[in-house]
Amino acid sequence: MNRVFETTLQNAAMEVEYARDALTDLKSESETRKLWKAWAALLTHYVKATGAMRHATNGGSSKRWSDNLIFVQKSDPFLSYGFHARNSEGHALDAKREVAPKSASIPGAIKVEGTVKNLKFLGNSLIGPDGRKTPIPDFTGNIVDGKVFGDSGERSWFVETDHFVRLNIIHDNRSGKSFPLPNVGSPKERQAIEIADYIVIWLEEKLADALDMAESEKERKKRS
């Protein structure tokens, strides 16, 4: 590995750290409007980190590793989705950025997003596949930012869902290609976090490989 690129590799390490920070924000952000900011930041640092590692290793004995880095990024469904999501975010400024607010629901009966005061949900039933009706306890209370406040027995019927980035199939208008979500079977509220987790773990592994190669190259030059 050429010593000229040592700074580039240091920058790659910094980008991986920033990607890790963005993942933490994506998991812990309390303001719904900031979720997309965390997601977009993760994608940006992911692409920059990969580009820096590629640049630092694209020559000599490490070139095969560098070429494989890009091959995996393009062929792995999680990594490829993140890469093209970054391109879409960076170039398609008119694309819709969807973030679902926190919500509370009784599946098959009612869903409330955000905050609703003095909610009354009275005289309702769930109808099962066999046609049988199951009465739902009457509810009078408040739902504040997706949290249910009312009688404890009534609250047990509600499912509270945290806010999340809503991901979709990516369409590249320039190439005409589409890139589907890699984890379609996952609940939609977990998709962005699962992809982000996968990307950060991969970046950390590849950075460790690149640093090991750089250290081995230094040792080899000392012996020569």
N, C-alpha and C positions, 0 to 999 in steps of 0.2 A: 504494500500500500504506500503510495507516494506521500512523503511528509508534507507536501504542499497542501494536502487535503485534511490535515489534522484539525484545523479550525472548522472545516466543514463538518467533520464528524462531531466536534464539540457542539456545533449548532444543531445537529441532528438530535443529540442528547437533550438539548434544551427544548426542542420541539416535542420530543416524546414526553418530557415533563409537563409541558403545557397541555398536551393531549390528555394526560392523566388528570390534570387539574380540571379540564373541561368535563371529563367523565364524572368527577366528583360533583361538579355543579349540576350536571344533568340529573344525577341521582338525588340531590339534596335541595335544589333550588325551590324556595317557597313561593316565589312570584311566577305565576303562570306565563306572563308576558316575556319572561327571561329564559324560558326553556329553549326556544328556538335559537337564541343567542348562544347558549351552551352547546347545542347540537352543531350549529354552524362552526363554532370555534373548534370543536373536536375534529370535524372534517378538514378544516383548514390546516391544523397542526399535523394531522395524519398525513396529508399529501406533502406538506413541507418536509416532514421527518423522513418520509420515504425517498423524496427527491434528494435530500442531503446525503442520506446513506448511499444511494445510487451513485451520486457524484463522487463521493469519497472513495468508492471501491471499484469504480469503472476503469480498471486497468491492471495490468500485471497478473499476479497470481490470484487476485480477488475478483477478476472480471467475471468468471463463471458464476460466482456467488451473486454478484451484482445483477447479472442477466436473469438469474433465477428469481431474484427479489421481485423484479418487474413481472416476470411470468406468473408468479404466484399471486401478485396483486391483481392481475387481470383475470386469472382463472378461478380463484377462490370466490365463491358467491358473496360472502360477507365483505371481503376486502374490495371486490369489484363494485358492489353496491355503494360502499362508502366513497370510493374514488369517483364514480359517476354522479353521486349525490353532491359531492363537492363541486364538480363541474357545473351541474345544474344550478346550484346555489350561487355560483360565481358569475354565470353568464346569463341565466334566465331570470332577470330582475322582475319580470312580471308574473313569475310562478307564484302560486298560492302557498303561503307558509301556514300550515295548519297545526294548531295546538289545542288539544281538547282540555277544557277546564275540569276542575275537580267536580265530582258528581256523586249523587246518591240515588240508588234505584231499588225497586222491587222488581226483579226480572219478570218480564211478561205483563207488568201492570203499570209502572210509572218510573220515569227517570227525571231527576231534577239536577240541572247543572248550575254551579255557582251558588248563589244565595237566594233563598225565598223565605220571607217572613210570614208567619201566621198561615202556614199551609194546612189545609183541611183535606184529608183523604178518607172519605167515608163511604160505607156500604158497598165495598168492592170484594170480588172473589177472583181466585185463579181457577181456570178451567184446565184440567189435565187432559192427556191424550185420550183417556177413556170417557171423557165428557163429564167427569165428576167435578163438582165445584168445591173449592176450599176457601172458606171465608177468610179475608184478610182483616186483621184487627184495625179498627178505625184509628187514624192518626191525626192529631192536631199538635202542631209544634213548628219549629224553625229548622231550616237547613241553611247553615252558614258555611260558605266556601266548601261545599261538599260534605260537611259534617252534620249529622242528624242530632237534634236536640229535642227530646220528648221522653215519654215513658220508656223505661228500659225494655219492657216487653214488646212495645211497638217498634223500637229501634232494631230489635233483633231480626226483623223482616227485611231491613234495608242492607244493601251492599254498597259500601263506600269505595269509590275508585279515585285514585290520585290523578292529578293532571299528567298529561303526557304529550310528546310530539307524535303527531299522526303522520305516518309515512305512507307513501304511495309508490306505484310503479314509476320509474324514471323513463321519460321519453327524450331521446337525443334527436332534436330536429335536424341537426347537421348530418348525422350518419343514418338516420331513420331507424336506429335500433332502440329496443326497449330493455330495461333492466329491472326484473321483478324483485320483490322482497325475498331475501334468502330464508327467512324463517316464518313462512306463512302460517304454520300451525301454532305459533305462539300467540297469546293474547295481545291485541293491538297496543295495549298500554305498556307492554314489555319490549316491543320490537326495537325501538331506538336504543334502549339501554343494553339489550343483548348484543346488538351490532357494535355499539360503542365499546362494550366490555371486550368483545372478540378482537376488535381493532387494536386496543391498547395493549392487550396481552401479546398479540403478534408483534407490535412495535417494540415492546420491551425485549422479547426474545431475539429479534433481528438486531437490535442495538447491541445486545450482549455479544452476539456473534461478531458484529463489526468491530467492537472494541477488542475482542479476543484476537481477531486477525491483525489489528493494528499493533497490539502488544507483541504478537509473534513476529511481525515484520521488524519491529525494533530489535528484538533479541537476535534475529537472524543477521541483521546488519552489524550488530556488535561483534558477532563471532567471525564475520567475514573480514 
